[in-house]
Amino acid sequence: MRRSCTSLAALLIPALATASPAIAQAHVRLGVDRLADSLPKVLSGKRVGLITNYTGRDRAGTPTIDLLAARKDMKLVVLFGPEHGLRGLASGSVDDSKDEKTGLPVYSLFGETEKPTDAMLENVDVLVFDIQDVGVRQYTYLSTMGLAMQVAAQKKIPIVVLDRPNPIGGVIVEGNIREPGMESFVGLYPIASRHGLTAGELAQLYNKEFGIGADLHVVPLEGWRRTLWSDQTDLPWIKPSPNLPTFAGVINYPGTVCFEGTNLSEGRGSDNPFEQTGAPWLRAQEVADSMNARHLPGVRFSAVDFAVLATARKYPGQTIHGVRMTVADRESYRPVATTMRLIEVIRRLHPNDFQWRHSTASPNAPERYYFDTLTGSKRTRAAIENGTLETLLAEWDRDAQRFREMRKPYLLY
C-alpha cells in the first residue's frame, strides 16, 4: 500500500511565514523515536496491532509500521487505518485492504465499523496508537483513539499511545464543551472544541474522566513545551489529512471546520482549504468590510475569488466569491468565535441564500443539522438565528475555563 502512496517530499510541506524568528526551534523527540531507547515492557514479546496512517513516522521520516515490523522483541500482526485510510488519500468510507510491503491486513476504522471488532483483534495482545492530531475535538483521529481505548478496556488488552505534539500548542483552550446527547464521531466525549492537549494527554483524560478504564500506557515526548507551535519545533511538517496541506489551514481549522455544516465552501478543493470560505452568491467585499469593522483580535479579512476543483463536494468546478482569514497574531486569534461571528454576518447579509446542511456525521449518528453535530450543540444555530450569539460565546469562554481545570491532572508537559 505505501509504495503507491504520495511521496514523502509531497507530505513534508514547510510551514512558511508562521514561525517567530526570535524563537529558536526546539528539538523534539516523538513517542515513536523514544522506542529506539527501550521498548516498553508491555510490548515486549507481544503481538501488536498498530493504529496509524502516513503521519505515523519518526523524526527521520521512517514509518512507524516499518519500525515496529523490523523489531525482533515484539511482533506486528495487524494494522488499523483511520479516516482517509492508511495512506491519507481516501475520501468517505474506507475499505479493508492489505499492506503491500509487510503483507499485513489493514482494517478500516472509518467505514462499516469505527472501532476494532473481536475478529480483528483475534491475534492481538496489545494495541498501539500513533497518528498526528490537530488539536480539535471535531477531528476524527482522536475519536478513533477513544473508541479503540473502549474496546481495549472491554477485552482487557493494553493500549500504548506514542505521543505527538499538538501542532497549535497546548496553552489556548477555546470553544464549547460538547453538550449531552450530541455524541458523534466528531464529538466523542464532552471536551472543549480546541482542547490544547496532546494525544497522550487526551487519552489519559478520556480514560479517567469518562470511565474507560483501559490499561493505558503513554510514551511521552521529549523536548516539547506547551507554548510551542508546530513551526517552533525542528520536526518536519506533515499534512495531517488531504484537505489540511498547510499549517495556516490548521491554525484556522478549529473554527473553519464548522463551515462544513453550511452551504458555504470551507475551501476544500481550493489552494487554501480552511483558510477561506465562499459561495457564488457571496457579497464578499461587504462581508469582509463588516468583519474588519469589528476589529477582532489577531485576524484580518479580505475578499477573494477562488477556483474549486471539479472533484469538490461544494460548487465543483466553479470560481466563487470568498472571504479569506489572514492571521496576524495567532496567540490572540480565536478561530472558533471568529467563525461563529462570520457565519452570523453572512447569514444576516444573505438571508435568502445561506443554508444549514442537514446531514449526519457518520452512518451511526442520528439525523440532525450537521452544524449542530459539528458544534456539539443544539443551541449555537439558534443563537446565530436569534441574535444572541455574543451571550453564548461568553458562556463558551466559561466552558473553556472549566475544561482547563478538568485537564490539569492529565498534563504531561
C-alpha positions in Angstrom: 0.0 0.0 0.0 2.7 2.5 1.0 4.6 2.0 -2.3 1.8 3.8 -4.2 1.5 6.5 -1.5 2.1 10.1 -2.2 5.9 10.7 -1.9 7.3 11.8 1.4 8.5 15.0 -0.2 4.9 15.9 -1.1 3.8 15.3 2.5 6.6 17.1 4.3 5.3 20.6 3.5 7.2 23.5 5.2 5.1 25.8 7.4 6.2 29.1 5.9 5.6 32.5 7.4 4.2 31.3 10.6 7.2 30.9 12.9 8.5 33.6 15.1 12.1 34.4 14.0 13.0 35.3 17.6 12.4 31.8 18.9 14.9 29.0 18.1 13.3 25.8 17.0 13.1 23.3 19.9 14.5 19.8 19.5 11.6 17.4 20.0 11.7 13.6 20.1 8.4 11.9 19.4 7.0 8.9 21.3 7.9 6.7 18.4 11.5 8.0 18.5 11.8 7.0 22.1 11.1 3.4 21.3 14.6 3.3 20.0 15.8 3.9 23.6 13.9 1.0 25.1 10.8 -0.9 24.3 8.0 -0.5 27.0 7.7 -3.7 28.9 4.0 -4.0 27.9 5.1 -4.5 24.3 8.0 -6.9 24.9 7.3 -10.3 23.2 3.7 -9.3 22.3 1.6 -9.5 19.2 0.9 -5.9 18.3 -2.0 -4.2 16.4 -1.0 -0.7 15.2 -3.5 2.1 14.6 -1.7 4.6 12.3 -1.6 6.3 9.0 1.1 8.1 6.9 1.6 10.7 9.7 2.9 7.9 11.9 6.7 8.4 11.3 9.8 9.1 13.3 11.8 12.2 13.1 13.7 10.9 10.1 10.6 10.0 8.2 10.6 6.3 8.7 7.0 4.9 9.0 6.1 3.5 12.4 4.9 0.4 10.5 8.4 -0.3 9.3 10.0 0.5 12.6 7.7 -1.9 14.5 7.8 -4.6 11.8 11.6 -4.7 11.9 11.8 -5.3 15.7 12.6 -8.7 17.0 11.4 -8.1 20.6 7.7 -7.9 19.5 5.6 -8.9 16.5 3.5 -6.6 14.4 0.5 -8.6 13.3 -2.2 -6.2 12.1 -2.7 -2.6 11.0 -5.7 -0.3 11.5 -6.4 2.9 9.5 -8.5 5.9 10.5 -10.5 8.4 8.3 -8.7 8.9 5.0 -7.1 5.5 5.3 -3.6 4.3 5.9 -2.2 6.4 3.1 -4.2 9.5 3.9 -5.7 9.8 0.4 -9.2 8.4 0.8 -12.4 10.4 1.0 -15.6 8.9 2.5 -15.8 5.4 3.8 -12.6 3.4 3.6 -12.4 -0.4 2.8 -10.2 -3.0 4.4 -7.0 -3.9 2.5 -3.5 -5.3 2.7 -0.2 -3.5 3.2 1.9 -4.3 0.2 5.3 -4.0 2.0 4.6 -6.1 5.1 1.7 -8.2 3.8 -0.3 -7.4 7.0 -4.0 -7.0 6.9 -5.2 -3.3 7.1 -8.6 -2.9 8.8 -10.5 0.3 8.3 -11.9 2.2 11.3 -13.8 4.6 9.1 -16.4 2.6 7.3 -18.7 -0.2 8.4 -17.1 -0.1 11.8 -15.4 2.7 13.8 -13.8 0.5 16.4 -11.8 -2.8 16.2 -14.0 -5.9 16.3 -13.4 -9.2 18.1 -12.4 -10.8 14.8 -9.9 -8.0 14.0 -8.3 -8.4 17.5 -8.2 -12.2 17.5 -4.4 -12.4 17.4 -3.6 -9.1 19.1 -2.1 -8.8 22.6 -1.5 -5.1 22.7 -2.8 -2.1 20.7 -0.5 0.8 19.7 -1.8 4.2 18.5 0.5 6.6 16.5 -1.3 9.3 14.5 -0.7 13.1 14.2 -3.7 15.0 15.5 -4.6 18.7 15.0 -5.8 19.6 18.5 -9.6 19.9 17.7 -12.5 17.8 19.0 -14.1 17.6 15.6 -11.0 15.9 14.0 -11.8 12.2 14.0 -8.4 10.7 14.6 -8.7 11.0 18.4 -12.2 9.7 18.3 -10.7 6.6 16.7 -8.2 6.5 19.6 -11.0 6.9 22.2 -13.1 4.1 20.6 -10.1 1.8 20.4 -9.5 2.5 24.1 -13.1 1.4 24.9 -12.5 -1.9 23.1 -9.1 -2.4 24.7 -10.7 -1.9 28.1 -13.5 -4.4 27.3 -11.1 -7.0 26.1 -8.5 -6.3 28.7 -5.9 -5.5 26.1 -3.3 -2.9 27.0 -3.1 0.1 24.7 0.0 2.2 24.1 -0.2 5.8 22.8 3.0 7.1 21.1 2.7 10.8 21.8 3.0 13.6 19.3 2.8 17.4 19.8 -0.4 19.4 19.5 0.5 21.5 16.4 -1.4 24.5 17.6 0.1 24.5 21.0 -1.0 23.4 24.4 -2.0 26.7 26.0 -5.1 28.1 24.2 -8.4 26.4 25.1 -11.4 27.6 23.1 -15.0 26.8 22.3 -17.8 25.0 24.0 -17.9 21.7 25.7 -19.9 19.2 23.7 -23.5 19.0 25.1 -25.1 15.9 26.5 -27.0 13.9 23.8 -24.8 15.3 21.0 -22.4 12.4 20.9 -20.9 11.6 17.4 -17.7 10.6 15.7 -16.8 14.4 15.6 -17.7 14.8 19.3 -17.0 11.5 21.1 -16.7 13.0 24.6 -17.7 16.3 26.3 -14.4 18.2 25.9 -13.7 21.8 24.6 -13.6 22.2 20.8 -9.9 23.4 20.9 -8.6 21.3 23.8 -4.9 22.1 23.9 -3.8 18.6 24.7 -1.6 16.0 23.0 -2.9 12.6 22.1 -1.3 11.1 25.2 -2.7 13.7 27.5 -6.2 13.4 26.0 -6.0 9.6 26.3 -5.3 9.9 30.0 -8.3 12.3 30.4 -10.6 10.1 28.4 -9.5 7.1 30.5 -10.2 8.6 33.9 -12.8 11.3 33.4 -15.1 9.3 31.2 -14.6 5.9 32.9 -13.0 3.9 30.1 -10.6 2.2 32.5 -8.2 0.9 29.9 -4.7 -0.4 30.7 -3.2 2.7 29.1 0.5 3.4 28.6 1.7 6.7 27.1 5.2 7.1 25.6 5.8 10.8 26.2 7.5 13.4 24.1 10.9 14.7 24.9 11.7 18.4 24.5 8.1 19.7 23.8 6.6 22.5 25.8 3.0 23.7 25.9 3.9 27.1 24.4 5.3 25.6 21.2 3.5 25.7 17.9 4.4 23.2 15.2 6.8 25.6 13.4 8.7 26.3 16.6 9.9 22.7 16.7 12.5 21.1 14.5 10.0 18.4 13.4 9.1 18.2 9.7 5.6 19.4 8.8 3.5 16.5 7.6 0.0 17.4 6.4 -2.4 15.6 8.7 -5.1 14.9 6.1 -5.7 15.6 2.4 -7.6 18.9 3.0 -5.1 20.3 5.5 -2.0 20.8 3.4 -0.7 23.9 5.2 -0.1 24.9 8.8 -2.1 28.1 8.1 -5.1 25.9 7.5 -4.6 24.0 10.8 -4.4 27.3 12.7 -7.8 28.3 11.3 -9.4 24.8 11.4 -10.7 24.9 15.0 -13.3 27.4 13.7 -13.5 27.0 9.9 -14.4 23.3 10.2 -17.9 24.5 11.1 -18.4 25.9 7.6 -18.9 22.2 6.7 -22.3 22.5 8.4 -23.4 25.2 6.0 -23.8 25.7 2.2 -20.6 27.8 2.3 -17.5 26.3 0.9 -14.9 25.7 3.6 -12.2 25.9 0.9 -12.0 22.2 0.1 -10.8 21.8 -3.5 -9.1 25.2 -3.5 -5.5 26.2 -2.9 -6.3 27.4 0.7 -8.7 25.0 2.3 -9.9 26.0 5.8 -8.3 29.5 5.3 -11.3 30.8 3.4 -15.0 30.4 2.8 -17.2 31.3 -0.1 -20.1 30.7 -2.4 -21.2 32.0 -5.9 -23.8 34.3 -4.2 -21.5 35.8 -1.5 -21.0 39.6 -1.5 -17.5 39.1 -0.3 -16.3 42.6 0.0 -19.3 43.6 2.0 -18.8 40.7 4.4 -15.0 41.4 4.7 -15.7 45.0 5.5 -18.3 44.1 8.1 -15.9 41.7 9.8 -12.9 44.1 9.7 -15.1 46.8 11.3 -15.3 44.5 14.4 -11.5 44.6 14.9 -11.4 41.0 16.1 -8.1 40.1 17.6 -5.3 38.6 15.5 -7.1 38.3 12.2 -8.0 40.3 9.0 -10.5 39.6 6.3 -10.1 40.1 2.6 -12.4 39.5 -0.4 -11.1 36.9 -2.8 -12.3 34.8 -5.7 -11.1 31.2 -5.7 -11.4 28.3 -8.0 -12.8 25.0 -6.8 -11.7 21.6 -8.2 -14.3 19.6 -10.1 -14.0 16.8 -7.5 -15.0 19.0 -4.6 -18.4 18.4 -2.9 -19.4 22.1 -2.9 -19.5 24.2 -6.0 -17.3 21.8 -8.0 -15.5 23.3 -11.0 -16.6 26.8 -10.2 -14.8 30.0 -9.3 -16.6 31.5 -6.4 -16.6 34.7 -4.3 -14.9 34.2 -0.9 -13.5 35.8 2.2 -10.1 34.8 3.4 -8.9 34.9 7.0 -5.3 36.1 7.3 -3.8 35.5 10.8 -1.8 38.4 12.0 -1.3 37.3 15.6 -2.1 33.6 16.3 -1.7 34.0 20.1 -4.6 36.4 20.3 -6.6 34.9 17.4 -9.6 32.8 18.4 -10.8 30.9 15.3 -13.9 29.3 16.9 -15.5 32.6 18.0 -14.4 34.3 14.8 -16.0 31.7 12.6 -19.3 31.9 14.5 -19.4 35.6 14.1 -18.5 35.3 10.4 -21.4 32.8 9.8 -23.7 35.2 11.6 -22.7 38.1 9.4 -23.1 36.0 6.2 -26.5 34.7 7.2 -27.7 38.2 8.0 -26.5 39.7 4.7 -27.7 36.7 2.6 -31.0 35.5 4.2 -32.3 34.0 1.0 -29.1 32.2 0.0 -27.4 31.0 3.2 -28.5 27.5 4.4 -27.6 25.0 7.1 -26.7 21.5 5.9 -29.0 18.7 7.0 -26.8 15.6 7.3 -25.1 13.2 9.7 -21.6 12.9 11.0 -21.4 9.2 10.3 -23.6 6.3 9.3 -24.2 5.6 13.0 -25.1 9.1 14.0 -28.7 10.4 14.5 -30.1 12.6 11.7 -29.7 16.3 12.6 -28.3 19.5 11.2 -24.7 18.8 10.5 -23.7 22.2 12.0 -25.3 21.0 15.3 -23.2 17.9 15.1 -20.0 19.8 14.4 -20.5 22.3 17.2 -21.8 19.5 19.6 -24.6 21.9 20.5 -28.3 22.3 20.0 -28.1 26.0 20.9 -25.4 27.5 18.6 -27.5 27.6 15.5 -30.4 29.1 17.4 -28.2 31.7 18.9 -27.0 32.8 15.4 -30.5 32.9 14.1 -31.9 34.8 17.2 -29.2 37.4 17.6 -27.9 36.0 20.9 -24.5 34.7 19.7 -22.4 37.1 21.9 -24.2 35.8 25.0 -23.5 32.2 24.0 -19.8 33.0 23.2 -19.4 34.4 26.7 -20.8 31.1 28.0 -18.3 29.3 25.8 -15.4 31.2 27.5 -16.7 29.8 30.8 -16.8 26.3 29.3 -13.2 26.7 28.2 -12.1 27.7 31.7 -14.0 24.8 33.1 -12.2 22.5 30.7 -8.8 24.0 31.7 -9.5 22.9 35.2 -10.6 19.4 34.2 -7.5 18.8 32.1 -4.9 19.9 34.8 -4.3 16.4 36.3 -3.5 14.9 32.9 -0.9 17.4 31.6 2.4 15.7 30.9 4.3 18.9 29.7 
